Amino acid sequence: MRLHELAKELNADSKRLLAIAKELGLPGIKSASSNVEPGTLGILKAAWNEELEELAAKEAKKVAKAKQA
């Protein structure tokens, strides 16, 4: 599977997935058209889900803070 296909599947930005892959030091992923090995797919999916959880937590904090004000 190519990185851009994974991005579409995850409803993610391929540039952000590419940046995550580079941050994690995943081998062989150099562009959105790079093939992603099966083992690497799981790592990228987990990293993307982690990022979504962090964003959701930050948004929840903002909403809670706004309600207190």
PDB file of N, H, CA, C and O in Angstrom:
ATOM      1  N   MET A   1       0.849  -1.172   0.000  1.00  0.00           N
ATOM      2  CA  MET A   1       0.000   0.000   0.000  1.00  0.00           C
ATOM      3  C   MET A   1       0.895   1.236   0.000  1.00  0.00           C
ATOM      4  O   MET A   1       1.927   1.275   0.671  1.00  0.00           O
ATOM      5  N   ARG A   2       0.489   2.223  -0.749  1.00  0.00           N
ATOM      6  H   ARG A   2      -0.348   2.192  -1.294  1.00  0.00           H
ATOM      7  CA  ARG A   2       1.246   3.476  -0.803  1.00  0.00           C
ATOM      8  C   ARG A   2       0.784   4.416   0.319  1.00  0.00           C
ATOM      9  O   ARG A   2      -0.339   4.318   0.814  1.00  0.00           O
ATOM     10  N   LEU A   3       1.665   5.310   0.696  1.00  0.00           N
ATOM     11  H   LEU A   3       2.578   5.390   0.294  1.00  0.00           H
ATOM     12  CA  LEU A   3       1.376   6.221   1.800  1.00  0.00           C
ATOM     13  C   LEU A   3       0.134   7.056   1.515  1.00  0.00           C
ATOM     14  O   LEU A   3      -0.687   7.254   2.410  1.00  0.00           O
ATOM     15  N   HIS A   4      -0.018   7.542   0.304  1.00  0.00           N
ATOM     16  H   HIS A   4       0.649   7.380  -0.423  1.00  0.00           H
ATOM     17  CA  HIS A   4      -1.185   8.380  -0.006  1.00  0.00           C
ATOM     18  C   HIS A   4      -2.477   7.574   0.069  1.00  0.00           C
ATOM     19  O   HIS A   4      -3.528   8.132   0.385  1.00  0.00           O
ATOM     20  N   GLU A   5      -2.419   6.276  -0.215  1.00  0.00           N
ATOM     21  H   GLU A   5      -1.565   5.824  -0.471  1.00  0.00           H
ATOM     22  CA  GLU A   5      -3.595   5.419  -0.083  1.00  0.00           C
ATOM     23  C   GLU A   5      -3.957   5.233   1.393  1.00  0.00           C
ATOM     24  O   GLU A   5      -5.131   5.247   1.762  1.00  0.00           O
ATOM     25  N   LEU A   6      -2.937   5.060   2.223  1.00  0.00           N
ATOM     26  H   LEU A   6      -1.983   5.048   1.923  1.00  0.00           H
ATOM     27  CA  LEU A   6      -3.164   4.944   3.662  1.00  0.00           C
ATOM     28  C   LEU A   6      -3.762   6.239   4.204  1.00  0.00           C
ATOM     29  O   LEU A   6      -4.676   6.207   5.028  1.00  0.00           O
ATOM     30  N   ALA A   7      -3.251   7.367   3.744  1.00  0.00           N
ATOM     31  H   ALA A   7      -2.509   7.393   3.075  1.00  0.00           H
ATOM     32  CA  ALA A   7      -3.773   8.665   4.184  1.00  0.00           C
ATOM     33  C   ALA A   7      -5.254   8.787   3.837  1.00  0.00           C
ATOM     34  O   ALA A   7      -6.052   9.263   4.645  1.00  0.00           O
ATOM     35  N   LYS A   8      -5.608   8.360   2.650  1.00  0.00           N
ATOM     36  H   LYS A   8      -4.960   7.973   1.995  1.00  0.00           H
ATOM     37  CA  LYS A   8      -7.011   8.420   2.234  1.00  0.00           C
ATOM     38  C   LYS A   8      -7.864   7.514   3.113  1.00  0.00           C
ATOM     39  O   LYS A   8      -8.961   7.889   3.525  1.00  0.00           O
ATOM     40  N   GLU A   9      -7.351   6.317   3.398  1.00  0.00           N
ATOM     41  H   GLU A   9      -6.460   6.013   3.063  1.00  0.00           H
ATOM     42  CA  GLU A   9      -8.065   5.355   4.240  1.00  0.00           C
ATOM     43  C   GLU A   9      -8.291   5.908   5.648  1.00  0.00           C
ATOM     44  O   GLU A   9      -9.348   5.700   6.243  1.00  0.00           O
ATOM     45  N   LEU A  10      -7.293   6.608   6.169  1.00  0.00           N
ATOM     46  H   LEU A  10      -6.434   6.776   5.686  1.00  0.00           H
ATOM     47  CA  LEU A  10      -7.370   7.150   7.525  1.00  0.00           C
ATOM     48  C   LEU A  10      -7.995   8.544   7.574  1.00  0.00           C
ATOM     49  O   LEU A  10      -8.150   9.125   8.649  1.00  0.00           O
ATOM     50  N   ASN A  11      -8.348   9.070   6.412  1.00  0.00           N
ATOM     51  H   ASN A  11      -8.222   8.598   5.540  1.00  0.00           H
ATOM     52  CA  ASN A  11      -8.853  10.432   6.304  1.00  0.00           C
ATOM     53  C   ASN A  11      -7.837  11.408   6.905  1.00  0.00           C
ATOM     54  O   ASN A  11      -8.178  12.301   7.682  1.00  0.00           O
ATOM     55  N   ALA A  12      -6.576  11.200   6.513  1.00  0.00           N
ATOM     56  H   ALA A  12      -6.300  10.475   5.883  1.00  0.00           H
ATOM     57  CA  ALA A  12      -5.461  11.982   7.036  1.00  0.00           C
ATOM     58  C   ALA A  12      -4.773  12.722   5.886  1.00  0.00           C
ATOM     59  O   ALA A  12      -4.995  12.429   4.711  1.00  0.00           O
ATOM     60  N   ASP A  13      -3.952  13.665   6.251  1.00  0.00           N
ATOM     61  H   ASP A  13      -3.772  13.903   7.206  1.00  0.00           H
ATOM     62  CA  ASP A  13      -3.145  14.384   5.279  1.00  0.00           C
ATOM     63  C   ASP A  13      -1.878  13.575   5.020  1.00  0.00           C
ATOM     64  O   ASP A  13      -1.167  13.217   5.959  1.00  0.00           O
ATOM     65  N   SER A  14      -1.594  13.288   3.758  1.00  0.00           N
ATOM     66  H   SER A  14      -2.172  13.579   2.996  1.00  0.00           H
ATOM     67  CA  SER A  14      -0.422  12.465   3.444  1.00  0.00           C
ATOM     68  C   SER A  14       0.875  13.154   3.870  1.00  0.00           C
ATOM     69  O   SER A  14       1.841  12.481   4.230  1.00  0.00           O
ATOM     70  N   LYS A  15       0.904  14.487   3.834  1.00  0.00           N
ATOM     71  H   LYS A  15       0.119  15.033   3.542  1.00  0.00           H
ATOM     72  CA  LYS A  15       2.102  15.204   4.279  1.00  0.00           C
ATOM     73  C   LYS A  15       2.331  14.999   5.769  1.00  0.00           C
ATOM     74  O   LYS A  15       3.471  14.860   6.212  1.00  0.00           O
ATOM     75  N   ARG A  16       1.258  14.979   6.536  1.00  0.00           N
ATOM     76  H   ARG A  16       0.332  15.092   6.176  1.00  0.00           H
ATOM     77  CA  ARG A  16       1.409  14.760   7.982  1.00  0.00           C
ATOM     78  C   ARG A  16       1.846  13.329   8.263  1.00  0.00           C
ATOM     79  O   ARG A  16       2.689  13.104   9.131  1.00  0.00           O
ATOM     80  N   LEU A  17       1.286  12.354   7.543  1.00  0.00           N
ATOM     81  H   LEU A  17       0.601  12.537   6.838  1.00  0.00           H
ATOM     82  CA  LEU A  17       1.715  10.970   7.717  1.00  0.00           C
ATOM     83  C   LEU A  17       3.179  10.802   7.337  1.00  0.00           C
ATOM     84  O   LEU A  17       3.915  10.070   7.998  1.00  0.00           O
ATOM     85  N   LEU A  18       3.598  11.470   6.287  1.00  0.00           N
ATOM     86  H   LEU A  18       3.001  12.066   5.750  1.00  0.00           H
ATOM     87  CA  LEU A  18       4.998  11.426   5.877  1.00  0.00           C
ATOM     88  C   LEU A  18       5.887  12.001   6.978  1.00  0.00           C
ATOM     89  O   LEU A  18       6.948  11.453   7.276  1.00  0.00           O
ATOM     90  N   ALA A  19       5.453  13.098   7.575  1.00  0.00           N
ATOM     91  H   ALA A  19       4.591  13.543   7.334  1.00  0.00           H
ATOM     92  CA  ALA A  19       6.216  13.710   8.665  1.00  0.00           C
ATOM     93  C   ALA A  19       6.286  12.776   9.869  1.00  0.00           C
ATOM     94  O   ALA A  19       7.333  12.670  10.508  1.00  0.00           O
ATOM     95  N   ILE A  20       5.197  12.105  10.182  1.00  0.00           N
ATOM     96  H   ILE A  20       4.347  12.191   9.663  1.00  0.00           H
ATOM     97  CA  ILE A  20       5.183  11.145  11.297  1.00  0.00           C
ATOM     98  C   ILE A  20       6.156  10.015  11.004  1.00  0.00           C
ATOM     99  O   ILE A  20       6.921   9.609  11.879  1.00  0.00           O
ATOM    100  N   ALA A  21       6.130   9.502   9.770  1.00  0.00           N
ATOM    101  H   ALA A  21       5.509   9.832   9.059  1.00  0.00           H
ATOM    102  CA  ALA A  21       7.038   8.412   9.392  1.00  0.00           C
ATOM    103  C   ALA A  21       8.491   8.839   9.556  1.00  0.00           C
ATOM    104  O   ALA A  21       9.322   8.064  10.031  1.00  0.00           O
ATOM    105  N   LYS A  22       8.793  10.063   9.166  1.00  0.00           N
ATOM    106  H   LYS A  22       8.118  10.693   8.780  1.00  0.00           H
ATOM    107  CA  LYS A  22      10.162  10.564   9.315  1.00  0.00           C
ATOM    108  C   LYS A  22      10.524  10.751  10.780  1.00  0.00           C
ATOM    109  O   LYS A  22      11.643  10.433  11.184  1.00  0.00           O
ATOM    110  N   GLU A  23       9.582  11.267  11.592  1.00  0.00           N
ATOM    111  H   GLU A  23       8.674  11.525  11.264  1.00  0.00           H
ATOM    112  CA  GLU A  23       9.820  11.450  13.026  1.00  0.00           C
ATOM    113  C   GLU A  23      10.130  10.113  13.696  1.00  0.00           C
ATOM    114  O   GLU A  23      10.978  10.031  14.584  1.00  0.00           O
ATOM    115  N   LEU A  24       9.429   9.071  13.258  1.00  0.00           N
ATOM    116  H   LEU A  24       8.739   9.138  12.536  1.00  0.00           H
ATOM    117  CA  LEU A  24       9.614   7.738  13.835  1.00  0.00           C
ATOM    118  C   LEU A  24      10.809   7.006  13.236  1.00  0.00           C
ATOM    119  O   LEU A  24      11.200   5.946  13.723  1.00  0.00           O
ATOM    120  N   GLY A  25      11.383   7.567  12.191  1.00  0.00           N
ATOM    121  H   GLY A  25      11.065   8.429  11.795  1.00  0.00           H
ATOM    122  CA  GLY A  25      12.531   6.939  11.546  1.00  0.00           C
ATOM    123  C   GLY A  25      12.179   5.667  10.786  1.00  0.00           C
ATOM    124  O   GLY A  25      12.985   4.740  10.706  1.00  0.00           O
ATOM    125  N   LEU A  26      10.979   5.628  10.234  1.00  0.00           N
ATOM    126  H   LEU A  26      10.324   6.381  10.299  1.00  0.00           H
ATOM    127  CA  LEU A  26      10.542   4.443   9.496  1.00  0.00           C
ATOM    128  C   LEU A  26      11.285   4.365   8.161  1.00  0.00           C
ATOM    129  O   LEU A  26      11.337   5.346   7.420  1.00  0.00           O
ATOM    130  N   PRO A  27      11.845   3.226   7.862  1.00  0.00           N
ATOM    131  CA  PRO A  27      12.665   3.091   6.649  1.00  0.00           C
ATOM    132  C   PRO A  27      11.835   3.044   5.367  1.00  0.00           C
ATOM    133  O   PRO A  27      10.724   2.514   5.344  1.00  0.00           O
ATOM    134  N   GLY A  28      12.399   3.608   4.312  1.00  0.00           N
ATOM    135  H   GLY A  28      13.301   4.038   4.331  1.00  0.00           H
ATOM    136  CA  GLY A  28      11.827   3.478   2.976  1.00  0.00           C
ATOM    137  C   GLY A  28      10.670   4.388   2.644  1.00  0.00           C
ATOM    138  O   GLY A  28      10.133   4.304   1.540  1.00  0.00           O
ATOM    139  N   ILE A  29      10.264   5.253   3.549  1.00  0.00           N
ATOM    140  H   ILE A  29      10.701   5.321   4.446  1.00  0.00           H
ATOM    141  CA  ILE A  29       9.145   6.151   3.266  1.00  0.00           C
ATOM    142  C   ILE A  29       9.721   7.536   3.022  1.00  0.00           C
ATOM    143  O   ILE A  29      10.130   8.233   3.950  1.00  0.00           O
ATOM    144  N   LYS A  30       9.744   7.920   1.736  1.00  0.00           N
ATOM    145  H   LYS A  30       9.413   7.353   0.982  1.00  0.00           H
ATOM    146  CA  LYS A  30      10.361   9.185   1.354  1.00  0.00           C
ATOM    147  C   LYS A  30       9.379  10.160   0.718  1.00  0.00           C
ATOM    148  O   LYS A  30       9.647  11.359   0.641  1.00  0.00           O
ATOM    149  N   SER A  31       8.233   9.638   0.258  1.00  0.00           N
ATOM    150  H   SER A  31       8.016   8.664   0.320  1.00  0.00           H
ATOM    151  CA  SER A  31       7.233  10.499  -0.367  1.00  0.00           C
ATOM    152  C   SER A  31       5.855   9.854  -0.228  1.00  0.00           C
ATOM    153  O   SER A  31       5.729   8.722   0.240  1.00  0.00           O
ATOM    154  N   ALA A  32       4.827  10.592  -0.641  1.00  0.00           N
ATOM    155  H   ALA A  32       4.930  11.512  -1.021  1.00  0.00           H
ATOM    156  CA  ALA A  32       3.462  10.081  -0.551  1.00  0.00           C
ATOM    157  C   ALA A  32       3.244   8.860  -1.445  1.00  0.00           C
ATOM    158  O   ALA A  32       2.321   8.079  -1.215  1.00  0.00           O
ATOM    159  N   SER A  33       4.083   8.695  -2.454  1.00  0.00           N
ATOM    160  H   SER A  33       4.833   9.330  -2.641  1.00  0.00           H
ATOM    161  CA  SER A  33       3.926   7.542  -3.349  1.00  0.00           C
ATOM    162  C   SER A  33       4.779   6.350  -2.914  1.00  0.00           C
ATOM    163  O   SER A  33       4.810   5.329  -3.601  1.00  0.00           O
ATOM    164  N   SER A  34       5.474   6.474  -1.774  1.00  0.00           N
ATOM    165  H   SER A  34       5.449   7.304  -1.216  1.00  0.00           H
ATOM    166  CA  SER A  34       6.290   5.371  -1.268  1.00  0.00           C
ATOM    167  C   SER A  34       5.406   4.215  -0.824  1.00  0.00           C
ATOM    168  O   SER A  34       4.312   4.420  -0.297  1.00  0.00           O
ATOM    169  N   ASN A  35       5.891   2.998  -1.043  1.00  0.00           N
ATOM    170  H   ASN A  35       6.779   2.830  -1.471  1.00  0.00           H
ATOM    171  CA  ASN A  35       5.202   1.817  -0.538  1.00  0.00           C
ATOM    172  C   ASN A  35       5.434   1.719   0.957  1.00  0.00           C
ATOM    173  O   ASN A  35       6.528   1.985   1.454  1.00  0.00           O
ATOM    174  N   VAL A  36       4.380   1.330   1.663  1.00  0.00           N
ATOM    175  H   VAL A  36       3.491   1.114   1.259  1.00  0.00           H
ATOM    176  CA  VAL A  36       4.463   1.138   3.107  1.00  0.00           C
ATOM    177  C   VAL A  36       4.364  -0.360   3.368  1.00  0.00           C
ATOM    178  O   VAL A  36       3.379  -0.999   2.999  1.00  0.00           O
ATOM    179  N   GLU A  37       5.381  -0.908   4.002  1.00  0.00           N
ATOM    180  H   GLU A  37       6.182  -0.389   4.302  1.00  0.00           H
ATOM    181  CA  GLU A  37       5.412  -2.339   4.301  1.00  0.00           C
ATOM    182  C   GLU A  37       4.321  -2.684   5.315  1.00  0.00           C
ATOM    183  O   GLU A  37       3.939  -1.838   6.125  1.00  0.00           O
ATOM    184  N   PRO A  38       3.817  -3.924   5.277  1.00  0.00           N
ATOM    185  CA  PRO A  38       2.742  -4.318   6.197  1.00  0.00           C
ATOM    186  C   PRO A  38       3.044  -4.050   7.674  1.00  0.00           C
ATOM    187  O   PRO A  38       2.167  -3.583   8.401  1.00  0.00           O
ATOM    188  N   GLY A  39       4.246  -4.331   8.122  1.00  0.00           N
ATOM    189  H   GLY A  39       4.958  -4.711   7.531  1.00  0.00           H
ATOM    190  CA  GLY A  39       4.594  -4.082   9.520  1.00  0.00           C
ATOM    191  C   GLY A  39       4.595  -2.603   9.859  1.00  0.00           C
ATOM    192  O   GLY A  39       4.252  -2.207  10.972  1.00  0.00           O
ATOM    193  N   THR A  40       4.977  -1.806   8.903  1.00  0.00           N
ATOM    194  H   THR A  40       5.255  -2.128   7.998  1.00  0.00           H
ATOM    195  CA  THR A  40       5.032  -0.354   9.098  1.00  0.00           C
ATOM    196  C   THR A  40       3.634   0.253   9.102  1.00  0.00           C
ATOM    197  O   THR A  40       3.406   1.288   9.728  1.00  0.00           O
ATOM    198  N   LEU A  41       2.700  -0.389   8.405  1.00  0.00           N
ATOM    199  H   LEU A  41       2.886  -1.230   7.897  1.00  0.00           H
ATOM    200  CA  LEU A  41       1.317   0.101   8.374  1.00  0.00           C
ATOM    201  C   LEU A  41       0.757   0.226   9.785  1.00  0.00           C
ATOM    202  O   LEU A  41       0.174   1.247  10.149  1.00  0.00           O
ATOM    203  N   GLY A  42       0.943  -0.830  10.573  1.00  0.00           N
ATOM    204  H   GLY A  42       1.416  -1.660  10.277  1.00  0.00           H
ATOM    205  CA  GLY A  42       0.426  -0.818  11.945  1.00  0.00           C
ATOM    206  C   GLY A  42       1.036   0.280  12.782  1.00  0.00           C
ATOM    207  O   GLY A  42       0.351   0.922  13.578  1.00  0.00           O
ATOM    208  N   ILE A  43       2.325   0.496  12.602  1.00  0.00           N
ATOM    209  H   ILE A  43       2.882  -0.025  11.956  1.00  0.00           H
ATOM    210  CA  ILE A  43       3.014   1.545  13.357  1.00  0.00           C
ATOM    211  C   ILE A  43       2.460   2.916  12.984  1.00  0.00           C
ATOM    212  O   ILE A  43       2.192   3.743  13.855  1.00  0.00           O
ATOM    213  N   LEU A  44       2.291   3.149  11.688  1.00  0.00           N
ATOM    214  H   LEU A  44       2.509   2.477  10.981  1.00  0.00           H
ATOM    215  CA  LEU A  44       1.768   4.445  11.236  1.00  0.00           C
ATOM    216  C   LEU A  44       0.327   4.652  11.686  1.00  0.00           C
ATOM    217  O   LEU A  44      -0.043   5.750  12.103  1.00  0.00           O
ATOM    218  N   LYS A  45      -0.484   3.605  11.603  1.00  0.00           N
ATOM    219  H   LYS A  45      -0.184   2.714  11.264  1.00  0.00           H
ATOM    220  CA  LYS A  45      -1.880   3.724  12.034  1.00  0.00           C
ATOM    221  C   LYS A  45      -1.951   4.046  13.518  1.00  0.00           C
ATOM    222  O   LYS A  45      -2.739   4.895  13.936  1.00  0.00           O
ATOM    223  N   ALA A  46      -1.128   3.369  14.316  1.00  0.00           N
ATOM    224  H   ALA A  46      -0.489   2.680  13.976  1.00  0.00           H
ATOM    225  CA  ALA A  46      -1.113   3.621  15.755  1.00  0.00           C
ATOM    226  C   ALA A  46      -0.649   5.050  16.057  1.00  0.00           C
ATOM    227  O   ALA A  46      -1.216   5.722  16.919  1.00  0.00           O
ATOM    228  N   ALA A  47       0.372   5.502  15.351  1.00  0.00           N
ATOM    229  H   ALA A  47       0.833   4.956  14.651  1.00  0.00           H
ATOM    230  CA  ALA A  47       0.878   6.863  15.557  1.00  0.00           C
ATOM    231  C   ALA A  47      -0.179   7.892  15.170  1.00  0.00           C
ATOM    232  O   ALA A  47      -0.332   8.909  15.846  1.00  0.00           O
ATOM    233  N   TRP A  48      -0.905   7.634  14.090  1.00  0.00           N
ATOM    234  H   TRP A  48      -0.780   6.808  13.540  1.00  0.00           H
ATOM    235  CA  TRP A  48      -1.959   8.556  13.661  1.00  0.00           C
ATOM    236  C   TRP A  48      -3.083   8.594  14.693  1.00  0.00           C
ATOM    237  O   TRP A  48      -3.580   9.670  15.029  1.00  0.00           O
ATOM    238  N   ASN A  49      -3.486   7.433  15.197  1.00  0.00           N
ATOM    239  H   ASN A  49      -3.083   6.559  14.924  1.00  0.00           H
ATOM    240  CA  ASN A  49      -4.540   7.388  16.215  1.00  0.00           C
ATOM    241  C   ASN A  49      -4.107   8.110  17.483  1.00  0.00           C
ATOM    242  O   ASN A  49      -4.910   8.787  18.126  1.00  0.00           O
ATOM    243  N   GLU A  50      -2.848   7.962  17.837  1.00  0.00           N
ATOM    244  H   GLU A  50      -2.196   7.412  17.316  1.00  0.00           H
ATOM    245  CA  GLU A  50      -2.306   8.656  19.003  1.00  0.00           C
ATOM    246  C   GLU A  50      -2.382  10.171  18.804  1.00  0.00           C
ATOM    247  O   GLU A  50      -2.738  10.912  19.721  1.00  0.00           O
ATOM    248  N   GLU A  51      -2.045  10.612  17.608  1.00  0.00           N
ATOM    249  H   GLU A  51      -1.756  10.010  16.864  1.00  0.00           H
ATOM    250  CA  GLU A  51      -2.091  12.052  17.319  1.00  0.00           C
ATOM    251  C   GLU A  51      -3.524  12.568  17.391  1.00  0.00           C
ATOM    252  O   GLU A  51      -3.769  13.656  17.912  1.00  0.00           O
ATOM    253  N   LEU A  52      -4.467  11.793  16.870  1.00  0.00           N
ATOM    254  H   LEU A  52      -4.268  10.909  16.446  1.00  0.00           H
ATOM    255  CA  LEU A  52      -5.876  12.199  16.929  1.00  0.00           C
ATOM    256  C   LEU A  52      -6.358  12.291  18.372  1.00  0.00           C
ATOM    257  O   LEU A  52      -7.102  13.207  18.722  1.00  0.00           O
ATOM    258  N   GLU A  53      -5.936  11.343  19.212  1.00  0.00           N
ATOM    259  H   GLU A  53      -5.332  10.598  18.927  1.00  0.00           H
ATOM    260  CA  GLU A  53      -6.319  11.370  20.619  1.00  0.00           C
ATOM    261  C   GLU A  53      -5.759  12.608  21.314  1.00  0.00           C
ATOM    262  O   GLU A  53      -6.447  13.231  22.122  1.00  0.00           O
ATOM    263  N   GLU A  54      -4.521  12.962  21.003  1.00  0.00           N
ATOM    264  H   GLU A  54      -3.963  12.455  20.346  1.00  0.00           H
ATOM    265  CA  GLU A  54      -3.910  14.153  21.589  1.00  0.00           C
ATOM    266  C   GLU A  54      -4.656  15.413  21.163  1.00  0.00           C
ATOM    267  O   GLU A  54      -4.895  16.302  21.980  1.00  0.00           O
ATOM    268  N   LEU A  55      -5.021  15.492  19.888  1.00  0.00           N
ATOM    269  H   LEU A  55      -4.826  14.770  19.224  1.00  0.00           H
ATOM    270  CA  LEU A  55      -5.761  16.650  19.400  1.00  0.00           C
ATOM    271  C   LEU A  55      -7.139  16.734  20.051  1.00  0.00           C
ATOM    272  O   LEU A  55      -7.599  17.822  20.398  1.00  0.00           O
ATOM    273  N   ALA A  56      -7.794  15.591  20.215  1.00  0.00           N
ATOM    274  H   ALA A  56      -7.421  14.708  19.933  1.00  0.00           H
ATOM    275  CA  ALA A  56      -9.107  15.571  20.849  1.00  0.00           C
ATOM    276  C   ALA A  56      -9.013  16.007  22.310  1.00  0.00           C
ATOM    277  O   ALA A  56      -9.881  16.730  22.800  1.00  0.00           O
ATOM    278  N   ALA A  57      -7.969  15.573  23.003  1.00  0.00           N
ATOM    279  H   ALA A  57      -7.264  14.986  22.605  1.00  0.00           H
ATOM    280  CA  ALA A  57      -7.783  15.962  24.400  1.00  0.00           C
ATOM    281  C   ALA A  57      -7.551  17.468  24.519  1.00  0.00           C
ATOM    282  O   ALA A  57      -8.101  18.114  25.410  1.00  0.00           O
ATOM    283  N   LYS A  58      -6.742  18.020  23.627  1.00  0.00           N
ATOM    284  H   LYS A  58      -6.295  17.495  22.903  1.00  0.00           H
ATOM    285  CA  LYS A  58      -6.490  19.467  23.646  1.00  0.00           C
ATOM    286  C   LYS A  58      -7.780  20.235  23.392  1.00  0.00           C
ATOM    287  O   LYS A  58      -8.047  21.242  24.047  1.00  0.00           O
ATOM    288  N   GLU A  59      -8.577  19.763  22.444  1.00  0.00           N
ATOM    289  H   GLU A  59      -8.360  18.944  21.911  1.00  0.00           H
ATOM    290  CA  GLU A  59      -9.839  20.431  22.117  1.00  0.00           C
ATOM    291  C   GLU A  59     -10.804  20.349  23.297  1.00  0.00           C
ATOM    292  O   GLU A  59     -11.511  21.313  23.593  1.00  0.00           O
ATOM    293  N   ALA A  60     -10.832  19.207  23.967  1.00  0.00           N
ATOM    294  H   ALA A  60     -10.258  18.424  23.728  1.00  0.00           H
ATOM    295  CA  ALA A  60     -11.710  19.043  25.131  1.00  0.00           C
ATOM    296  C   ALA A  60     -11.304  20.006  26.240  1.00  0.00           C
ATOM    297  O   ALA A  60     -12.165  20.574  26.912  1.00  0.00           O
ATOM    298  N   LYS A  61     -10.009  20.193  26.437  1.00  0.00           N
ATOM    299  H   LYS A  61      -9.310  19.731  25.891  1.00  0.00           H
ATOM    300  CA  LYS A  61      -9.530  21.136  27.445  1.00  0.00           C
ATOM    301  C   LYS A  61      -9.962  22.558  27.103  1.00  0.00           C
ATOM    302  O   LYS A  61     -10.360  23.321  27.983  1.00  0.00           O
ATOM    303  N   LYS A  62      -9.882  22.908  25.821  1.00  0.00           N
ATOM    304  H   LYS A  62      -9.559  22.288  25.106  1.00  0.00           H
ATOM    305  CA  LYS A  62     -10.287  24.246  25.379  1.00  0.00           C
ATOM    306  C   LYS A  62     -11.759  24.475  25.678  1.00  0.00           C
ATOM    307  O   LYS A  62     -12.148  25.520  26.201  1.00  0.00           O
ATOM    308  N   VAL A  63     -12.566  23.485  25.340  1.00  0.00           N
ATOM    309  H   VAL A  63     -12.250  22.637  24.915  1.00  0.00           H
ATOM    310  CA  VAL A  63     -14.018  23.598  25.543  1.00  0.00           C
ATOM    311  C   VAL A  63     -14.330  23.715  27.036  1.00  0.00           C
ATOM    312  O   VAL A  63     -15.158  24.533  27.437  1.00  0.00           O
ATOM    313  N   ALA A  64     -13.671  22.905  27.847  1.00  0.00           N
ATOM    314  H   ALA A  64     -12.999  22.242  27.521  1.00  0.00           H
ATOM    315  CA  ALA A  64     -13.904  22.949  29.295  1.00  0.00           C
ATOM    316  C   ALA A  64     -13.497  24.305  29.868  1.00  0.00           C
ATOM    317  O   ALA A  64     -14.181  24.859  30.728  1.00  0.00           O
ATOM    318  N   LYS A  65     -12.390  24.823  29.386  1.00  0.00           N
ATOM    319  H   LYS A  65     -11.833  24.373  28.687  1.00  0.00           H
ATOM    320  CA  LYS A  65     -11.909  26.131  29.856  1.00  0.00           C
ATOM    321  C   LYS A  65     -12.887  27.234  29.447  1.00  0.00           C
ATOM    322  O   LYS A  65     -13.152  28.153  30.222  1.00  0.00           O
ATOM    323  N   ALA A  66     -13.418  27.140  28.236  1.00  0.00           N
ATOM    324  H   ALA A  66     -13.203  26.394  27.606  1.00  0.00           H
ATOM    325  CA  ALA A  66     -14.365  28.139  27.740  1.00  0.00           C
ATOM    326  C   ALA A  66     -15.655  28.105  28.540  1.00  0.00           C
ATOM    327  O   ALA A  66     -16.261  29.149  28.780  1.00  0.00           O
ATOM    328  N   LYS A  67     -16.083  26.925  28.956  1.00  0.00           N
ATOM    329  H   LYS A  67     -15.591  26.076  28.761  1.00  0.00           H
ATOM    330  CA  LYS A  67     -17.308  26.799  29.724  1.00  0.00           C
ATOM    331  C   LYS A  67     -17.141  27.397  31.124  1.00  0.00           C
ATOM    332  O   LYS A  67     -18.099  27.916  31.698  1.00  0.00           O
ATOM    333  N   GLN A  68     -15.933  27.324  31.667  1.00  0.00           N
ATOM    334  H   GLN A  68     -15.155  26.903  31.201  1.00  0.00           H
ATOM    335  CA  GLN A  68     -15.669  27.857  33.005  1.00  0.00           C
ATOM    336  C   GLN A  68     -15.648  29.382  33.001  1.00  0.00           C
ATOM    337  O   GLN A  68     -15.933  30.008  34.022  1.00  0.00           O
ATOM    338  N   ALA A  69     -15.318  29.972  31.881  1.00  0.00           N
ATOM    339  H   ALA A  69     -15.086  29.464  31.052  1.00  0.00           H
ATOM    340  CA  ALA A  69     -15.173  31.429  31.805  1.00  0.00           C
ATOM    341  C   ALA A  69     -16.491  32.145  31.713  1.00  0.00           C
ATOM    342  O   ALA A  69     -16.522  33.374  31.643  1.00  0.00           O
TER     343      ALA A  69
END
